[in-house]
């Protein structure tokens, strides 16, 4: 419990240092401080709902909802690229 609280405080602090930056979908740390894991959606198009650390710690099945959530936010583009992204994720991309 204590660790969780410190983690939350750390995230709030990091977010305050990176106003306007979006964050990793799992650990919620801004992209300014974590390396994003890029997954190919299409030719010349990559998406990155997760940082390298979270990506490497999660199983493929655990990663998938983060990609689906991102595709949901992409609207029509998400519908268009969703199947290719799901294929990439299932292939370990
Ligand atoms: Zn992360």
PDB file of the backbone (N, CA, C, O) and the ligand in Angstrom, with CONECT records:
HET     ZN  A 101       1
ATOM      1  N   UNK A   1       0.838  -1.215   0.000  1.00  0.00           N
ATOM      2  CA  UNK A   1       0.000   0.000   0.000  1.00  0.00           C
ATOM      3  C   UNK A   1       0.862   1.250   0.000  1.00  0.00           C
ATOM      4  O   UNK A   1       0.641   2.183  -0.772  1.00  0.00           O
ATOM      5  N   UNK A   2       1.865   1.244   0.899  1.00  0.00           N
ATOM      6  CA  UNK A   2       2.769   2.387   0.994  1.00  0.00           C
ATOM      7  C   UNK A   2       3.499   2.617  -0.328  1.00  0.00           C
ATOM      8  O   UNK A   2       3.629   3.749  -0.796  1.00  0.00           O
ATOM      9  N   UNK A   3       3.970   1.523  -0.914  1.00  0.00           N
ATOM     10  CA  UNK A   3       4.695   1.618  -2.181  1.00  0.00           C
ATOM     11  C   UNK A   3       3.793   2.200  -3.262  1.00  0.00           C
ATOM     12  O   UNK A   3       4.220   3.030  -4.064  1.00  0.00           O
ATOM     13  N   UNK A   4       2.541   1.753  -3.271  1.00  0.00           N
ATOM     14  CA  UNK A   4       1.590   2.249  -4.270  1.00  0.00           C
ATOM     15  C   UNK A   4       1.401   3.754  -4.150  1.00  0.00           C
ATOM     16  O   UNK A   4       1.327   4.459  -5.156  1.00  0.00           O
ATOM     17  N   UNK A   5       1.323   4.247  -2.909  1.00  0.00           N
ATOM     18  CA  UNK A   5       1.121   5.676  -2.687  1.00  0.00           C
ATOM     19  C   UNK A   5       2.327   6.457  -3.200  1.00  0.00           C
ATOM     20  O   UNK A   5       2.168   7.481  -3.865  1.00  0.00           O
ATOM     21  N   UNK A   6       3.534   5.977  -2.893  1.00  0.00           N
ATOM     22  CA  UNK A   6       4.740   6.657  -3.375  1.00  0.00           C
ATOM     23  C   UNK A   6       4.815   6.673  -4.888  1.00  0.00           C
ATOM     24  O   UNK A   6       5.250   7.643  -5.509  1.00  0.00           O
ATOM     25  N   UNK A   7       4.374   5.559  -5.459  1.00  0.00           N
ATOM     26  CA  UNK A   7       4.364   5.458  -6.915  1.00  0.00           C
ATOM     27  C   UNK A   7       3.428   6.525  -7.503  1.00  0.00           C
ATOM     28  O   UNK A   7       3.747   7.171  -8.501  1.00  0.00           O
ATOM     29  N   UNK A   8       2.273   6.689  -6.863  1.00  0.00           N
ATOM     30  CA  UNK A   8       1.298   7.687  -7.323  1.00  0.00           C
ATOM     31  C   UNK A   8       1.866   9.095  -7.212  1.00  0.00           C
ATOM     32  O   UNK A   8       1.701   9.918  -8.112  1.00  0.00           O
ATOM     33  N   UNK A   9       2.539   9.361  -6.089  1.00  0.00           N
ATOM     34  CA  UNK A   9       3.135  10.691  -5.886  1.00  0.00           C
ATOM     35  C   UNK A   9       4.203  10.942  -6.936  1.00  0.00           C
ATOM     36  O   UNK A   9       4.304  12.040  -7.483  1.00  0.00           O
ATOM     37  N   UNK A  10       5.004   9.913  -7.216  1.00  0.00           N
ATOM     38  CA  UNK A  10       6.062  10.039  -8.216  1.00  0.00           C
ATOM     39  C   UNK A  10       5.459  10.371  -9.590  1.00  0.00           C
ATOM     40  O   UNK A  10       5.984  11.211 -10.322  1.00  0.00           O
ATOM     41  N   UNK A  11       4.363   9.708  -9.923  1.00  0.00           N
ATOM     42  CA  UNK A  11       3.730   9.949 -11.230  1.00  0.00           C
ATOM     43  C   UNK A  11       3.178  11.374 -11.311  1.00  0.00           C
ATOM     44  O   UNK A  11       3.328  12.046 -12.331  1.00  0.00           O
ATOM     45  N   UNK A  12       2.539  11.827 -10.234  1.00  0.00           N
ATOM     46  CA  UNK A  12       2.004  13.193 -10.206  1.00  0.00           C
ATOM     47  C   UNK A  12       3.140  14.196 -10.397  1.00  0.00           C
ATOM     48  O   UNK A  12       3.010  15.177 -11.129  1.00  0.00           O
ATOM     49  N   UNK A  13       4.262  13.925  -9.716  1.00  0.00           N
ATOM     50  CA  UNK A  13       5.430  14.798  -9.802  1.00  0.00           C
ATOM     51  C   UNK A  13       5.994  14.808 -11.227  1.00  0.00           C
ATOM     52  O   UNK A  13       6.281  15.865 -11.788  1.00  0.00           O
ATOM     53  N   UNK A  14       6.146  13.615 -11.795  1.00  0.00           N
ATOM     54  CA  UNK A  14       6.692  13.531 -13.159  1.00  0.00           C
ATOM     55  C   UNK A  14       5.770  14.226 -14.164  1.00  0.00           C
ATOM     56  O   UNK A  14       6.238  14.886 -15.092  1.00  0.00           O
ATOM     57  N   UNK A  15       4.460  14.073 -13.973  1.00  0.00           N
ATOM     58  CA  UNK A  15       3.500  14.732 -14.866  1.00  0.00           C
ATOM     59  C   UNK A  15       3.611  16.255 -14.761  1.00  0.00           C
ATOM     60  O   UNK A  15       3.465  16.974 -15.749  1.00  0.00           O
ATOM     61  N   UNK A  16       3.872  16.726 -13.543  1.00  0.00           N
ATOM     62  CA  UNK A  16       3.993  18.180 -13.359  1.00  0.00           C
ATOM     63  C   UNK A  16       5.231  18.717 -14.072  1.00  0.00           C
ATOM     64  O   UNK A  16       5.291  19.892 -14.432  1.00  0.00           O
ATOM     65  N   UNK A  17       6.221  17.837 -14.272  1.00  0.00           N
ATOM     66  CA  UNK A  17       7.443  18.241 -14.973  1.00  0.00           C
ATOM     67  C   UNK A  17       7.312  18.135 -16.491  1.00  0.00           C
ATOM     68  O   UNK A  17       8.183  18.584 -17.236  1.00  0.00           O
ATOM     69  N   UNK A  18       6.219  17.541 -16.931  1.00  0.00           N
ATOM     70  CA  UNK A  18       6.036  17.339 -18.371  1.00  0.00           C
ATOM     71  C   UNK A  18       4.612  17.713 -18.783  1.00  0.00           C
ATOM     72  O   UNK A  18       3.858  16.866 -19.263  1.00  0.00           O
ATOM     73  N   UNK A  19       4.245  18.990 -18.594  1.00  0.00           N
ATOM     74  CA  UNK A  19       2.869  19.387 -18.940  1.00  0.00           C
ATOM     75  C   UNK A  19       2.621  19.198 -20.440  1.00  0.00           C
ATOM     76  O   UNK A  19       3.464  19.549 -21.266  1.00  0.00           O
ATOM     77  N   UNK A  20       1.481  18.651 -20.772  1.00  0.00           N
ATOM     78  CA  UNK A  20       1.119  18.484 -22.173  1.00  0.00           C
ATOM     79  C   UNK A  20       1.614  17.186 -22.789  1.00  0.00           C
ATOM     80  O   UNK A  20       1.230  16.855 -23.911  1.00  0.00           O
ATOM     81  N   UNK A  21       2.460  16.441 -22.079  1.00  0.00           N
ATOM     82  CA  UNK A  21       2.944  15.170 -22.625  1.00  0.00           C
ATOM     83  C   UNK A  21       1.916  14.094 -22.343  1.00  0.00           C
ATOM     84  O   UNK A  21       1.324  14.070 -21.264  1.00  0.00           O
ATOM     85  N   UNK A  22       1.697  13.209 -23.294  1.00  0.00           N
ATOM     86  CA  UNK A  22       0.850  12.052 -22.988  1.00  0.00           C
ATOM     87  C   UNK A  22       1.718  10.991 -22.322  1.00  0.00           C
ATOM     88  O   UNK A  22       2.938  11.127 -22.238  1.00  0.00           O
ATOM     89  N   UNK A  23       1.067   9.936 -21.852  1.00  0.00           N
ATOM     90  CA  UNK A  23       1.751   8.996 -20.964  1.00  0.00           C
ATOM     91  C   UNK A  23       1.611   7.547 -21.435  1.00  0.00           C
ATOM     92  O   UNK A  23       0.780   7.223 -22.284  1.00  0.00           O
ATOM     93  N   UNK A  24       2.441   6.703 -20.862  1.00  0.00           N
ATOM     94  CA  UNK A  24       2.324   5.259 -21.088  1.00  0.00           C
ATOM     95  C   UNK A  24       0.962   4.795 -20.573  1.00  0.00           C
ATOM     96  O   UNK A  24       0.525   5.222 -19.504  1.00  0.00           O
ATOM     97  N   UNK A  25       0.293   3.927 -21.324  1.00  0.00           N
ATOM     98  CA  UNK A  25      -1.038   3.468 -20.951  1.00  0.00           C
ATOM     99  C   UNK A  25      -1.059   2.571 -19.720  1.00  0.00           C
ATOM    100  O   UNK A  25      -2.122   2.347 -19.141  1.00  0.00           O
ATOM    101  N   UNK A  26       0.093   2.056 -19.313  1.00  0.00           N
ATOM    102  CA  UNK A  26       0.119   1.150 -18.168  1.00  0.00           C
ATOM    103  C   UNK A  26       0.686   1.810 -16.913  1.00  0.00           C
ATOM    104  O   UNK A  26       0.031   1.808 -15.871  1.00  0.00           O
ATOM    105  N   UNK A  27       1.889   2.373 -16.993  1.00  0.00           N
ATOM    106  CA  UNK A  27       2.499   2.973 -15.790  1.00  0.00           C
ATOM    107  C   UNK A  27       2.142   4.449 -15.639  1.00  0.00           C
ATOM    108  O   UNK A  27       2.360   5.027 -14.575  1.00  0.00           O
ATOM    109  N   UNK A  28       1.596   5.067 -16.687  1.00  0.00           N
ATOM    110  CA  UNK A  28       1.128   6.454 -16.639  1.00  0.00           C
ATOM    111  C   UNK A  28       2.274   7.480 -16.534  1.00  0.00           C
ATOM    112  O   UNK A  28       2.033   8.635 -16.181  1.00  0.00           O
ATOM    113  N   UNK A  29       3.495   7.072 -16.834  1.00  0.00           N
ATOM    114  CA  UNK A  29       4.631   8.001 -16.791  1.00  0.00           C
ATOM    115  C   UNK A  29       4.728   8.717 -18.146  1.00  0.00           C
ATOM    116  O   UNK A  29       4.618   8.076 -19.191  1.00  0.00           O
ATOM    117  N   UNK A  30       4.934  10.047 -18.135  1.00  0.00           N
ATOM    118  CA  UNK A  30       4.998  10.790 -19.405  1.00  0.00           C
ATOM    119  C   UNK A  30       6.136  10.308 -20.320  1.00  0.00           C
ATOM    120  O   UNK A  30       7.178   9.849 -19.851  1.00  0.00           O
ATOM    121  N   UNK A  31       5.910  10.423 -21.620  1.00  0.00           N
ATOM    122  CA  UNK A  31       6.904   9.991 -22.623  1.00  0.00           C
ATOM    123  C   UNK A  31       8.215  10.740 -22.501  1.00  0.00           C
ATOM    124  O   UNK A  31       9.239  10.291 -23.017  1.00  0.00           O
ATOM    125  N   UNK A  32       8.195  11.848 -21.841  1.00  0.00           N
ATOM    126  CA  UNK A  32       9.434  12.597 -21.639  1.00  0.00           C
ATOM    127  C   UNK A  32      10.450  11.776 -20.840  1.00  0.00           C
ATOM    128  O   UNK A  32      11.657  11.975 -20.977  1.00  0.00           O
ATOM    129  N   UNK A  33       9.957  10.848 -20.002  1.00  0.00           N
ATOM    130  CA  UNK A  33      10.833  10.126 -19.068  1.00  0.00           C
ATOM    131  C   UNK A  33      10.960   8.631 -19.343  1.00  0.00           C
ATOM    132  O   UNK A  33      11.822   7.975 -18.758  1.00  0.00           O
ATOM    133  N   UNK A  34      10.134   8.087 -20.206  1.00  0.00           N
ATOM    134  CA  UNK A  34      10.239   6.652 -20.515  1.00  0.00           C
ATOM    135  C   UNK A  34      10.321   6.470 -22.024  1.00  0.00           C
ATOM    136  O   UNK A  34       9.798   7.264 -22.805  1.00  0.00           O
ATOM    137  N   UNK A  35      11.005   5.381 -22.402  1.00  0.00           N
ATOM    138  CA  UNK A  35      11.158   5.098 -23.825  1.00  0.00           C
ATOM    139  C   UNK A  35       9.920   4.361 -24.300  1.00  0.00           C
ATOM    140  O   UNK A  35       9.501   3.380 -23.686  1.00  0.00           O
ATOM    141  N   UNK A  36       9.334   4.830 -25.390  1.00  0.00           N
ATOM    142  CA  UNK A  36       8.123   4.189 -25.881  1.00  0.00           C
ATOM    143  C   UNK A  36       8.461   2.956 -26.723  1.00  0.00           C
ATOM    144  O   UNK A  36       9.473   2.909 -27.423  1.00  0.00           O
ATOM    145  N   UNK A  37       7.583   1.970 -26.628  1.00  0.00           N
ATOM    146  CA  UNK A  37       7.742   0.795 -27.482  1.00  0.00           C
ATOM    147  C   UNK A  37       6.880   1.001 -28.726  1.00  0.00           C
ATOM    148  O   UNK A  37       5.655   1.071 -28.635  1.00  0.00           O
ATOM    149  N   UNK A  38       7.512   1.095 -29.859  1.00  0.00           N
ATOM    150  CA  UNK A  38       6.775   1.385 -31.089  1.00  0.00           C
ATOM    151  C   UNK A  38       6.340   0.101 -31.784  1.00  0.00           C
ATOM    152  O   UNK A  38       7.139  -0.808 -32.010  1.00  0.00           O
ATOM    153  N   UNK A  39       5.064   0.049 -32.113  1.00  0.00           N
ATOM    154  CA  UNK A  39       4.498  -1.101 -32.814  1.00  0.00           C
ATOM    155  C   UNK A  39       3.999  -0.629 -34.161  1.00  0.00           C
ATOM    156  O   UNK A  39       3.296   0.376 -34.262  1.00  0.00           O
ATOM    157  N   UNK A  40       4.369  -1.362 -35.189  1.00  0.00           N
ATOM    158  CA  UNK A  40       4.005  -0.942 -36.538  1.00  0.00           C
ATOM    159  C   UNK A  40       2.511  -1.136 -36.797  1.00  0.00           C
ATOM    160  O   UNK A  40       1.968  -2.214 -36.552  1.00  0.00           O
ATOM    161  N   UNK A  41       1.852  -0.089 -37.292  1.00  0.00           N
ATOM    162  CA  UNK A  41       0.419  -0.157 -37.612  1.00  0.00           C
ATOM    163  C   UNK A  41       0.232  -0.344 -39.107  1.00  0.00           C
ATOM    164  O   UNK A  41      -0.666  -1.056 -39.556  1.00  0.00           O
ATOM    165  N   UNK A  42       1.093   0.307 -39.863  1.00  0.00           N
ATOM    166  CA  UNK A  42       1.004   0.288 -41.321  1.00  0.00           C
ATOM    167  C   UNK A  42       2.350   0.758 -41.838  1.00  0.00           C
ATOM    168  O   UNK A  42       3.244   1.091 -41.059  1.00  0.00           O
ATOM    169  N   UNK A  43       2.491   0.781 -43.155  1.00  0.00           N
ATOM    170  CA  UNK A  43       3.728   1.281 -43.741  1.00  0.00           C
ATOM    171  C   UNK A  43       3.941   2.723 -43.247  1.00  0.00           C
ATOM    172  O   UNK A  43       3.050   3.559 -43.400  1.00  0.00           O
ATOM    173  N   UNK A  44       5.083   3.016 -42.672  1.00  0.00           N
ATOM    174  CA  UNK A  44       5.409   4.360 -42.167  1.00  0.00           C
ATOM    175  C   UNK A  44       4.511   4.857 -41.035  1.00  0.00           C
ATOM    176  O   UNK A  44       4.437   6.063 -40.798  1.00  0.00           O
ATOM    177  N   UNK A  45       3.829   3.956 -40.334  1.00  0.00           N
ATOM    178  CA  UNK A  45       2.980   4.389 -39.218  1.00  0.00           C
ATOM    179  C   UNK A  45       3.175   3.465 -38.023  1.00  0.00           C
ATOM    180  O   UNK A  45       3.005   2.250 -38.124  1.00  0.00           O
ATOM    181  N   UNK A  46       3.530   4.056 -36.902  1.00  0.00           N
ATOM    182  CA  UNK A  46       3.745   3.295 -35.681  1.00  0.00           C
ATOM    183  C   UNK A  46       2.842   3.832 -34.586  1.00  0.00           C
ATOM    184  O   UNK A  46       2.470   5.005 -34.601  1.00  0.00           O
ATOM    185  N   UNK A  47       2.485   2.967 -33.626  1.00  0.00           N
ATOM    186  CA  UNK A  47       1.738   3.449 -32.468  1.00  0.00           C
ATOM    187  C   UNK A  47       2.471   2.988 -31.208  1.00  0.00           C
ATOM    188  O   UNK A  47       3.236   2.024 -31.244  1.00  0.00           O
ATOM    189  N   UNK A  48       2.233   3.673 -30.107  1.00  0.00           N
ATOM    190  CA  UNK A  48       2.986   3.352 -28.882  1.00  0.00           C
ATOM    191  C   UNK A  48       2.141   3.608 -27.642  1.00  0.00           C
ATOM    192  O   UNK A  48       2.307   4.633 -26.980  1.00  0.00           O
ATOM    193  N   UNK A  49       1.230   2.679 -27.318  1.00  0.00           N
ATOM    194  CA  UNK A  49       0.467   2.837 -26.076  1.00  0.00           C
ATOM    195  C   UNK A  49       1.276   2.499 -24.824  1.00  0.00           C
ATOM    196  O   UNK A  49       0.884   2.879 -23.721  1.00  0.00           O
ATOM    197  N   UNK A  50       2.411   1.783 -24.980  1.00  0.00           N
ATOM    198  CA  UNK A  50       3.172   1.311 -23.813  1.00  0.00           C
ATOM    199  C   UNK A  50       4.638   1.718 -23.894  1.00  0.00           C
ATOM    200  O   UNK A  50       5.189   1.893 -24.981  1.00  0.00           O
ATOM    201  N   UNK A  51       5.266   1.868 -22.716  1.00  0.00           N
ATOM    202  CA  UNK A  51       6.712   2.105 -22.693  1.00  0.00           C
ATOM    203  C   UNK A  51       7.434   0.756 -22.806  1.00  0.00           C
ATOM    204  O   UNK A  51       6.822  -0.303 -22.665  1.00  0.00           O
ATOM    205  N   UNK A  52       8.722   0.815 -23.060  1.00  0.00           N
ATOM    206  CA  UNK A  52       9.502  -0.422 -23.235  1.00  0.00           C
ATOM    207  C   UNK A  52       9.418  -1.312 -21.994  1.00  0.00           C
ATOM    208  O   UNK A  52       9.305  -2.533 -22.101  1.00  0.00           O
ATOM    209  N   UNK A  53       9.476  -0.682 -20.812  1.00  0.00           N
ATOM    210  CA  UNK A  53       9.483  -1.455 -19.563  1.00  0.00           C
ATOM    211  C   UNK A  53       8.158  -2.206 -19.388  1.00  0.00           C
ATOM    212  O   UNK A  53       8.144  -3.412 -19.143  1.00  0.00           O
ATOM    213  N   UNK A  54       7.045  -1.474 -19.517  1.00  0.00           N
ATOM    214  CA  UNK A  54       5.736  -2.125 -19.352  1.00  0.00           C
ATOM    215  C   UNK A  54       5.540  -3.165 -20.446  1.00  0.00           C
ATOM    216  O   UNK A  54       5.065  -4.271 -20.187  1.00  0.00           O
ATOM    217  N   UNK A  55       5.906  -2.804 -21.660  1.00  0.00           N
ATOM    218  CA  UNK A  55       5.740  -3.740 -22.777  1.00  0.00           C
ATOM    219  C   UNK A  55       6.464  -5.050 -22.476  1.00  0.00           C
ATOM    220  O   UNK A  55       5.925  -6.132 -22.709  1.00  0.00           O
ATOM    221  N   UNK A  56       7.682  -4.947 -21.958  1.00  0.00           N
ATOM    222  CA  UNK A  56       8.473  -6.162 -21.720  1.00  0.00           C
ATOM    223  C   UNK A  56       7.950  -6.960 -20.523  1.00  0.00           C
ATOM    224  O   UNK A  56       8.157  -8.171 -20.441  1.00  0.00           O
ATOM    225  N   UNK A  57       7.271  -6.273 -19.594  1.00  0.00           N
ATOM    226  CA  UNK A  57       6.760  -6.966 -18.400  1.00  0.00           C
ATOM    227  C   UNK A  57       5.391  -7.606 -18.620  1.00  0.00           C
ATOM    228  O   UNK A  57       5.029  -8.550 -17.917  1.00  0.00           O
ATOM    229  N   UNK A  58       4.629  -7.102 -19.588  1.00  0.00           N
ATOM    230  CA  UNK A  58       3.282  -7.621 -19.828  1.00  0.00           C
ATOM    231  C   UNK A  58       3.318  -8.758 -20.852  1.00  0.00           C
ATOM    232  O   UNK A  58       4.181  -8.805 -21.728  1.00  0.00           O
ATOM    233  N   UNK A  59       2.357  -9.669 -20.716  1.00  0.00           N
ATOM    234  CA  UNK A  59       2.233 -10.717 -21.732  1.00  0.00           C
ATOM    235  C   UNK A  59       1.487 -10.130 -22.931  1.00  0.00           C
ATOM    236  O   UNK A  59       0.907  -9.047 -22.847  1.00  0.00           O
ATOM    237  N   UNK A  60       1.510 -10.845 -24.021  1.00  0.00           N
ATOM    238  CA  UNK A  60       0.823 -10.371 -25.226  1.00  0.00           C
ATOM    239  C   UNK A  60      -0.653 -10.109 -24.939  1.00  0.00           C
ATOM    240  O   UNK A  60      -1.206  -9.101 -25.379  1.00  0.00           O
ATOM    241  N   UNK A  61      -1.286 -11.012 -24.205  1.00  0.00           N
ATOM    242  CA  UNK A  61      -2.712 -10.866 -23.895  1.00  0.00           C
ATOM    243  C   UNK A  61      -2.951  -9.649 -22.993  1.00  0.00           C
ATOM    244  O   UNK A  61      -3.980  -8.982 -23.102  1.00  0.00           O
ATOM    245  N   UNK A  62      -1.994  -9.366 -22.102  1.00  0.00           N
ATOM    246  CA  UNK A  62      -2.137  -8.186 -21.238  1.00  0.00           C
ATOM    247  C   UNK A  62      -1.886  -6.893 -22.014  1.00  0.00           C
ATOM    248  O   UNK A  62      -2.420  -5.840 -21.664  1.00  0.00           O
ATOM    249  N   UNK A  63      -1.076  -6.974 -23.065  1.00  0.00           N
ATOM    250  CA  UNK A  63      -0.774  -5.769 -23.862  1.00  0.00           C
ATOM    251  C   UNK A  63      -1.966  -5.350 -24.715  1.00  0.00           C
ATOM    252  O   UNK A  63      -2.225  -4.163 -24.914  1.00  0.00           O
ATOM    253  N   UNK A  64      -2.670  -6.336 -25.205  1.00  0.00           N
ATOM    254  CA  UNK A  64      -3.711  -6.092 -26.208  1.00  0.00           C
ATOM    255  C   UNK A  64      -4.737  -5.021 -25.826  1.00  0.00           C
ATOM    256  O   UNK A  64      -5.045  -4.170 -26.660  1.00  0.00           O
ATOM    257  N   UNK A  65      -5.288  -5.025 -24.586  1.00  0.00           N
ATOM    258  CA  UNK A  65      -6.288  -3.994 -24.249  1.00  0.00           C
ATOM    259  C   UNK A  65      -5.756  -2.570 -24.376  1.00  0.00           C
ATOM    260  O   UNK A  65      -6.514  -1.652 -24.692  1.00  0.00           O
ATOM    261  N   UNK A  66      -4.453  -2.377 -24.132  1.00  0.00           N
ATOM    262  CA  UNK A  66      -3.878  -1.037 -24.248  1.00  0.00           C
ATOM    263  C   UNK A  66      -3.890  -0.569 -25.710  1.00  0.00           C
ATOM    264  O   UNK A  66      -4.111   0.607 -25.998  1.00  0.00           O
ATOM    265  N   UNK A  67      -3.651  -1.499 -26.607  1.00  0.00           N
ATOM    266  CA  UNK A  67      -3.688  -1.171 -28.037  1.00  0.00           C
ATOM    267  C   UNK A  67      -5.123  -0.915 -28.486  1.00  0.00           C
ATOM    268  O   UNK A  67      -5.396  -0.007 -29.272  1.00  0.00           O
ATOM    269  N   UNK A  68      -6.044  -1.749 -27.961  1.00  0.00           N
ATOM    270  CA  UNK A  68      -7.449  -1.586 -28.341  1.00  0.00           C
ATOM    271  C   UNK A  68      -7.985  -0.242 -27.842  1.00  0.00           C
ATOM    272  O   UNK A  68      -8.776   0.418 -28.516  1.00  0.00           O
ATOM    273  N   UNK A  69      -7.538   0.142 -26.655  1.00  0.00           N
ATOM    274  CA  UNK A  69      -7.969   1.423 -26.089  1.00  0.00           C
ATOM    275  C   UNK A  69      -7.459   2.575 -26.971  1.00  0.00           C
ATOM    276  O   UNK A  69      -8.190   3.524 -27.253  1.00  0.00           O
ATOM    277  N   UNK A  70      -6.203   2.472 -27.397  1.00  0.00           N
ATOM    278  CA  UNK A  70      -5.615   3.510 -28.257  1.00  0.00           C
ATOM    279  C   UNK A  70      -6.357   3.572 -29.594  1.00  0.00           C
ATOM    280  O   UNK A  70      -6.661   4.656 -30.092  1.00  0.00           O
ATOM    281  N   UNK A  71      -6.642   2.415 -30.165  1.00  0.00           N
ATOM    282  CA  UNK A  71      -7.356   2.391 -31.446  1.00  0.00           C
ATOM    283  C   UNK A  71      -8.747   3.008 -31.286  1.00  0.00           C
ATOM    284  O   UNK A  71      -9.247   3.662 -32.202  1.00  0.00           O
ATOM    285  N   UNK A  72      -9.371   2.801 -30.124  1.00  0.00           N
ATOM    286  CA  UNK A  72     -10.672   3.406 -29.836  1.00  0.00           C
ATOM    287  C   UNK A  72     -10.576   4.927 -29.876  1.00  0.00           C
ATOM    288  O   UNK A  72     -11.481   5.605 -30.361  1.00  0.00           O
ATOM    289  N   UNK A  73      -9.457   5.455 -29.355  1.00  0.00           N
ATOM    290  CA  UNK A  73      -9.273   6.909 -29.341  1.00  0.00           C
ATOM    291  C   UNK A  73      -8.953   7.449 -30.732  1.00  0.00           C
ATOM    292  O   UNK A  73      -9.167   8.630 -31.007  1.00  0.00           O
ATOM    293  N   UNK A  74      -8.446   6.592 -31.603  1.00  0.00           N
ATOM    294  CA  UNK A  74      -8.102   7.020 -32.958  1.00  0.00           C
ATOM    295  C   UNK A  74      -9.327   7.149 -33.863  1.00  0.00           C
ATOM    296  O   UNK A  74      -9.221   7.667 -34.975  1.00  0.00           O
ATOM    297  N   UNK A  75     -10.484   6.683 -33.400  1.00  0.00           N
ATOM    298  CA  UNK A  75     -11.715   6.801 -34.185  1.00  0.00           C
ATOM    299  C   UNK A  75     -11.638   6.013 -35.487  1.00  0.00           C
ATOM    300  O   UNK A  75     -11.318   4.825 -35.478  1.00  0.00           O
ATOM    301  N   UNK A  76     -11.931   6.677 -36.611  1.00  0.00           N
ATOM    302  CA  UNK A  76     -11.951   6.001 -37.916  1.00  0.00           C
ATOM    303  C   UNK A  76     -10.604   5.360 -38.248  1.00  0.00           C
ATOM    304  O   UNK A  76     -10.550   4.272 -38.821  1.00  0.00           O
ATOM    305  N   UNK A  77      -9.521   6.044 -37.882  1.00  0.00           N
ATOM    306  CA  UNK A  77      -8.195   5.473 -38.142  1.00  0.00           C
ATOM    307  C   UNK A  77      -7.996   4.203 -37.327  1.00  0.00           C
ATOM    308  O   UNK A  77      -7.350   3.255 -37.776  1.00  0.00           O
ATOM    309  N   UNK A  78      -8.558   4.197 -36.127  1.00  0.00           N
ATOM    310  CA  UNK A  78      -8.468   3.010 -35.285  1.00  0.00           C
ATOM    311  C   UNK A  78      -9.192   1.825 -35.902  1.00  0.00           C
ATOM    312  O   UNK A  78      -8.731   0.686 -35.827  1.00  0.00           O
ATOM    313  N   UNK A  79     -10.326   2.114 -36.511  1.00  0.00           N
ATOM    314  CA  UNK A  79     -11.086   1.064 -37.196  1.00  0.00           C
ATOM    315  C   UNK A  79     -10.269   0.541 -38.382  1.00  0.00           C
ATOM    316  O   UNK A  79     -10.225  -0.659 -38.652  1.00  0.00           O
ATOM    317  N   UNK A  80      -9.629   1.479 -39.076  1.00  0.00           N
ATOM    318  CA  UNK A  80      -8.851   1.133 -40.265  1.00  0.00           C
ATOM    319  C   UNK A  80      -7.604   0.306 -39.904  1.00  0.00           C
ATOM    320  O   UNK A  80      -7.319  -0.714 -40.530  1.00  0.00           O
ATOM    321  N   UNK A  81      -6.871   0.768 -38.883  1.00  0.00           N
ATOM    322  CA  UNK A  81      -5.590   0.131 -38.558  1.00  0.00           C
ATOM    323  C   UNK A  81      -5.700  -0.945 -37.475  1.00  0.00           C
ATOM    324  O   UNK A  81      -4.763  -1.717 -37.269  1.00  0.00           O
ATOM    325  N   UNK A  82      -6.857  -0.998 -36.774  1.00  0.00           N
ATOM    326  CA  UNK A  82      -7.032  -1.938 -35.663  1.00  0.00           C
ATOM    327  C   UNK A  82      -6.623  -3.381 -35.975  1.00  0.00           C
ATOM    328  O   UNK A  82      -5.848  -3.975 -35.226  1.00  0.00           O
ATOM    329  N   UNK A  83      -7.137  -3.953 -37.076  1.00  0.00           N
ATOM    330  CA  UNK A  83      -6.785  -5.362 -37.363  1.00  0.00           C
ATOM    331  C   UNK A  83      -5.281  -5.566 -37.558  1.00  0.00           C
ATOM    332  O   UNK A  83      -4.724  -6.561 -37.093  1.00  0.00           O
ATOM    333  N   UNK A  84      -4.624  -4.626 -38.245  1.00  0.00           N
ATOM    334  CA  UNK A  84      -3.174  -4.749 -38.473  1.00  0.00           C
ATOM    335  C   UNK A  84      -2.414  -4.623 -37.161  1.00  0.00           C
ATOM    336  O   UNK A  84      -1.430  -5.326 -36.933  1.00  0.00           O
ATOM    337  N   UNK A  85      -2.881  -3.717 -36.296  1.00  0.00           N
ATOM    338  CA  UNK A  85      -2.227  -3.527 -35.001  1.00  0.00           C
ATOM    339  C   UNK A  85      -2.393  -4.791 -34.147  1.00  0.00           C
ATOM    340  O   UNK A  85      -1.436  -5.261 -33.532  1.00  0.00           O
ATOM    341  N   UNK A  86      -3.608  -5.333 -34.116  1.00  0.00           N
ATOM    342  CA  UNK A  86      -3.851  -6.556 -33.348  1.00  0.00           C
ATOM    343  C   UNK A  86      -2.946  -7.672 -33.848  1.00  0.00           C
ATOM    344  O   UNK A  86      -2.370  -8.408 -33.047  1.00  0.00           O
ATOM    345  N   UNK A  87      -2.815  -7.805 -35.156  1.00  0.00           N
ATOM    346  CA  UNK A  87      -1.923  -8.826 -35.733  1.00  0.00           C
ATOM    347  C   UNK A  87      -0.486  -8.602 -35.268  1.00  0.00           C
ATOM    348  O   UNK A  87       0.196  -9.547 -34.873  1.00  0.00           O
ATOM    349  N   UNK A  88      -0.032  -7.359 -35.316  1.00  0.00           N
ATOM    350  CA  UNK A  88       1.339  -7.037 -34.884  1.00  0.00           C
ATOM    351  C   UNK A  88       1.549  -7.416 -33.421  1.00  0.00           C
ATOM    352  O   UNK A  88       2.568  -8.008 -33.064  1.00  0.00           O
ATOM    353  N   UNK A  89       0.574  -7.069 -32.577  1.00  0.00           N
ATOM    354  CA  UNK A  89       0.703  -7.345 -31.149  1.00  0.00           C
ATOM    355  C   UNK A  89       0.741  -8.853 -30.909  1.00  0.00           C
ATOM    356  O   UNK A  89       1.563  -9.345 -30.136  1.00  0.00           O
ATOM    357  N   UNK A  90      -0.145  -9.575 -31.570  1.00  0.00           N
ATOM    358  CA  UNK A  90      -0.182 -11.037 -31.391  1.00  0.00           C
ATOM    359  C   UNK A  90       1.094 -11.701 -31.894  1.00  0.00           C
ATOM    360  O   UNK A  90       1.476 -12.773 -31.423  1.00  0.00           O
ATOM    361  N   UNK A  91       1.751 -11.050 -32.859  1.00  0.00           N
ATOM    362  CA  UNK A  91       3.021 -11.574 -33.365  1.00  0.00           C
ATOM    363  C   UNK A  91       4.211 -11.123 -32.516  1.00  0.00           C
ATOM    364  O   UNK A  91       5.366 -11.383 -32.854  1.00  0.00           O
ATOM    365  N   UNK A  92       3.906 -10.441 -31.408  1.00  0.00           N
ATOM    366  CA  UNK A  92       4.980 -10.002 -30.501  1.00  0.00           C
ATOM    367  C   UNK A  92       5.598  -8.680 -30.892  1.00  0.00           C
ATOM    368  O   UNK A  92       6.720  -8.383 -30.480  1.00  0.00           O
ATOM    369  N   UNK A  93       4.900  -7.880 -31.674  1.00  0.00           N
ATOM    370  CA  UNK A  93       5.436  -6.592 -32.135  1.00  0.00           C
ATOM    371  C   UNK A  93       5.217  -5.464 -31.183  1.00  0.00           C
ATOM    372  O   UNK A  93       5.623  -4.335 -31.460  1.00  0.00           O
TER     373      UNK A  93
HETATM  374 ZN    ZN A 101       4.941   2.125 -18.890  1.00  0.00          ZN
END
